């Protein structure tokens, strides 16, 4: 893209011929200025722009797609690879969500502000695996969240770090309408309520929301979860433990 700037200030001229020619130039410069300002405005609304485009080009995912039973995490292909550790702290991450026009629900905003919510200190690529509760073998309608997590771990999956939710929201602007993806280990609110984050496109916008993360929470079997490989999850816990210990040592 070619970047340029236009000086929108105009010098007045008293001659008739000069006035006409300069009037034409002024009109052209004005049009260019409007185009430039409009382009800059669109750059500040990336999430909404992508949403409008996909509403015209894509349909909501079909609920009649057959569910394939997962027998091992090794049989599931990588759904998406994202990057973690790109922000200095959770406040910077939240500001990025606001800047891109991504909606953040009340519970999600509280989780991002909690001390238990950590961001990585180094850039790391993470492979995510999207699996529904039905693909894990549950039926017919709903299942306890604790049962979903237990079955996933038996099959070799690990729970994603809390940072995955908001980072995915920033790196997944072409999300189909109607899709809700649940990610992360639960984090408690100030009142002690466990919450998990969901990356969603409900049709009104691209959002990050919080939902009940208690063990007995009822989850529709069609809900899709984001997991990592169990060995990667274990490694991430070790790294977080080292970082937290180092932080305590500096205090």
N, C-alpha and C positions, 0 to 999 in steps of 0.2 A: 504494500500500500504506500502510495506517495503521500508524504506529510507536507503540508504547507500552511502558511498563515496569511491572512489577508488583512490589511489595515483598513478598517471600516470608516475611518475619518475622511471627510471630503473637504477639499479647499474650494471656496466659492469663487466664481469668476463673473464679472459684470457684463462681458460682451455677449450679444445675442447668440452668435454662432458658437462661441465657446460654451455658452450656457447649455445649448442643445446637445452638443457633442459630449460635454461633461455630464449632462443629465442622463444620457444613455449609459455612460460608463458607471455613473452612480448606481443606476438600476441594476447593471450587471454585477457590480461589486456587492450590492445589497443581497442579490439572489445567492451569490457565492457565500456570503456571510451566513445567511439563513441555512444553507445546505450544510455548512461546517458546524454550526451550532446544533442542528438536528442530528448530525452524525455523532457528535459528542454526547448528546442526550441519550441516543440509542445505546451507546457504549456503557452507559450507567445502568441499563435495564436488561442486561443479558438474559437473566432467568425468564423475565416476562416475554421477551422477544422470542426466545426459543419455544416457550409454551404456546404462544400464538401460532407459530409455524407448525408445531406438531399437532395442534388441534385441527388444522386444515388437512394435514397429510396422513395422520395416523388414527387408528381406531383403538378403542379400549381393548386390552387383552381378552381373549376368549376364555370363558370359564369352562368350556367343554373340552379343553386340551387334555388328553389322557395323562394321568400321573404314572410315572415309572418308579417302581419301588427301588429305593437306594439300599444296597447291601453293604457298601463300603465307601468311605470318602475317596478312595483311590479310583472309583468308577465315575466320579463326578468331575466334569471339566471346569476349568476356571471360568467364572462368570464375568469378572471384571478385575483389573489390577489398578489400584489407586496408590497415591503417595501420601504418607503421613509425615509428621515432623516438619511441616513447612511454615509454621507460625511460632512466634516467640512464646505465646501463652494463650490461654483460653479466651481472654478479652480480644486479642487480635483476631482470633478465629471467629468470634461472634461478630466483630466489626466487618469482617470479610463477607459474612452471610448477609448482613444488612446492606452492604455496598452493592452486592450482586442482586439484591431484590428478592432474596429467598425468605419466605415466611418462617418465623420461629414461634412455636406455640409456647404458652405460659410454662408448662411443665418442662419443656425442652430448655427454655431459657434459664430456668432455675437449676437444672442439671449442669448446664455449661458453666454456671457460676459457683458450683460446689467445689470444695477443696479436693474431693475425691476424683474430680474430672481432670485428667492429666493429658498433656499433649507431648508428643515425642520431641526429644532434643536434637535428633538427627533425622535427615530425610531417609525414609525407608519405603520400599515398594512392598505392598501387601496384596496377595492374591485372595480374592473373595469367592465364595461358593454359595450360590443361591439355591436353597432347597425348601420345598414346602413341607408342612407337617404331614400332609397326605403322602408325600414321597418317602417320608420316614416311617410310614406304615400305620398312621393313625386314621381312624374313621369312626363314625360317619360325618359328624358335624363340628365338634369342638374338642379341645384337649387342653390339659393343664400345661402351663408354661414349663414347670419343673420337669414334666415328663418329656417334653420336646427336647429340652437341653440334655437330659439324661440319655435319651436315645441317640442324639447327635454325637455325644461324647463316646458312646459305645461303638459307633461306626467310624470313629477316627477324626471327628470334627472338634474344633475348639471354638470358644466364644471370642468374638472380635473385641478389640479394645474399644473403649467408649469414644475415642477420637474418630473411629471409622464412620459413625453416623453423620456428623457435620462435614467431615472431609468428603464423603461420598456425595452429599448434597451439593457441594461446590464443584464436584467433578462429574456430575451426572445430570446435565441440563436437558438431555433428550429422553428423559424418563417418560414412558407411555402413560397416558391418562388412565387412572383407575388402579395404578400399581402402588402397593404399600410394601416396603421392605423393612423387616425388623432386624436390628443389629445391636450387639453389645451385651456386656455384663450389666446387670441392674446397678443403678446408683441411687442412694436414698436422698430424698428431699430434706429440707430443714426440719420437717415434721416427722421424718423417719419413713416416709412412704417410698418403697422401691419402684424405680421408674426405668423403663427401657425406651430407647429412641427408635423412631420409625422415619424413614425417608419416603416421602409420599408425593403423589400428584393426584389430588382428588378432583381435578377439573377446574378449580378456582385459582390454582397456582402451585408452584413448586415449594414444598414446605418440609420442615423438620419438626416433628411433634413428639411428645412424650405420651406413654401409655402405661397402664398398670404393669409393673414388673414383679409382682409378688408370685410366689411359687404356685399358688392356687388360681392364678389369673386364667380365665377361659379364653383360648385362642382358636379362631376358626381354622379348620384343617387346611383350607386353601391358602392361608397366610404363608408368605415366603420369608425365610430367615437367611441371614448372611452369616456364614461361618468362615473360619480359617482352618488350615490343617492343625491337628492337635499339637504337633511338635512346634509349630510356629507360635501357637498360643502359649505354650509352656516357656518358650524362649522369651516372648514378650513380657511375661510375668517376671522372669528373672531380671530382665533389663530394667523394668519399672522398679523392682525392689532395690536394685543397685542405685538407681537415680534418686529414689526417695531416701535411701540411707545416706547418700552423699549430701543431699540437701539438709538433712538433720545434722550432719557433722559440721556443716558450715555455719549453723546457727549458734 
